[in-house]
Amino acid sequence: MIKIEPDIRHAATPPARLYTDSAIYRSSLDNVFARSWQFIGDSSSLHEPGSVSPVKLLPGSLEVPLVLTNDEHGELHCLSNVCTHRGNLICQTAGKHNDLRCPYHSRRFELNGKFRYAPGFEQAENFPSDSDNLPELQLERWGPLLFTSLNPEISFNDWLGPVQQRLAWLPMDEFLLDQQRCENYTFPANWTLYCENYLDYLHIPYIHPELNQTLDIKRYRIELFKYCNLQLGLAAAGQTAFDLPKSSPDYGQQIAAYYFWLFPNLMMNFYPWGLSVNVVEPLGVSQTRVRFLSYVWQPDKLATGAGSILDQVEQQDEAVVLTSQAGLQSRLYQRGRYAPDYESGCHHFHQLLTSRLNNQTDQQ
């Protein structure tokens, strides 16, 4: 049991074992990631009926083979990519298909996952049954972004709703994936440290001096929701900001960036030029991959403001996460304290995380 005091003024941060214990890491796979919503892909790969795209849910940890499909009616599906006969992988390349066909014994499925045909089963009794269909996961979409979950403990609306409501004025369908601005970073540290660093803005002036110049850090603030939180970055004088419509609840403010974190491992960073998505993927107790995806909306603003130096900020973040991982190995470190005015987002994350590691249902 790892307990986090609800009152941040008295709370201690998690003990070092949260970041170094293999049993805690394994528990997080079942009690956190298998029960949470995850970014699974981009709808541009499914632009017309017949499109299929094999993906994996958290490759390197959960490692669940899935296939995204656009059926003959133009409906999108997220299906198991494992044949219901002998467990072979079905689809291994993206493209256009009339159906899904297992290469092992040629069992076939509709693009909605329904069993179609299996040679050699003519004498089988009580066949086919529902268990011969491909299992289907709930698939949700916001603009070009696709999300799914193995066993969601909360509704999609409860999870992403605060982001959608705050930014309802944004034309998400106009955001286009820019592959040249997408990167993967892998480093030897626990995944939680990367999330903590993102949620702690006390470090910005010290670790990110260039970013600090684009923000008015004195007016920087954090807003907490049930399953996500927002760091609202206001622009420094003369820096690029959103041209907010009157329908925005932030109309009249010079917003440089909306930094949304969604439990447990997704960051959605909205800038005047578009959206930078960070997907934090655990690969082991001390190994993490972060996927960066860029969705461009207004390309003429790419070189300005808080969102213009993302590679530099990432390298600075990665460096400090690595030194934190090294320090947590020390036998002299136990637990720290929170800076109440700056680390409420981090405290919020720790409460959500430990409640699930303790196998408790959130009752907030």
Secondary structure as UniProt FT lines:
FT   TURN            8..10
FT   HELIX           17..20
FT   HELIX           22..31
FT   HELIX           33..35
FT   STRAND          38..42
FT   HELIX           43..46
FT   TURN            49..50
FT   STRAND          51..57
FT   TURN            59..62
FT   STRAND          64..70
FT   TURN            72..73
FT   STRAND          76..80
FT   TURN            84..86
FT   STRAND          95..96
FT   STRAND          100..101
FT   TURN            103..105
FT   STRAND          108..109
FT   TURN            111..112
FT   STRAND          115..117
FT   TURN            119..120
FT   TURN            122..123
FT   HELIX           130..132
FT   STRAND          136..137
FT   STRAND          139..142
FT   TURN            143..144
FT   STRAND          145..148
FT   HELIX           156..166
FT   TURN            167..169
FT   HELIX           172..174
FT   STRAND          176..177
FT   HELIX           179..181
FT   STRAND          183..187
FT   HELIX           191..199
FT   TURN            202..203
FT   HELIX           204..207
FT   HELIX           209..214
FT   HELIX           217..219
FT   STRAND          221..224
FT   STRAND          228..235
FT   TURN            237..238
FT   TURN            246..247
FT   TURN            249..252
FT   STRAND          255..262
FT   TURN            263..265
FT   STRAND          266..271
FT   TURN            272..273
FT   STRAND          274..284
FT   TURN            285..286
FT   STRAND          287..296
FT   HELIX           299..301
FT   TURN            302..303
FT   HELIX           306..308
FT   HELIX           310..327
FT   TURN            328..329
FT   TURN            331..332
FT   TURN            340..342
FT   HELIX           344..357
FT   TURN            358..359
//
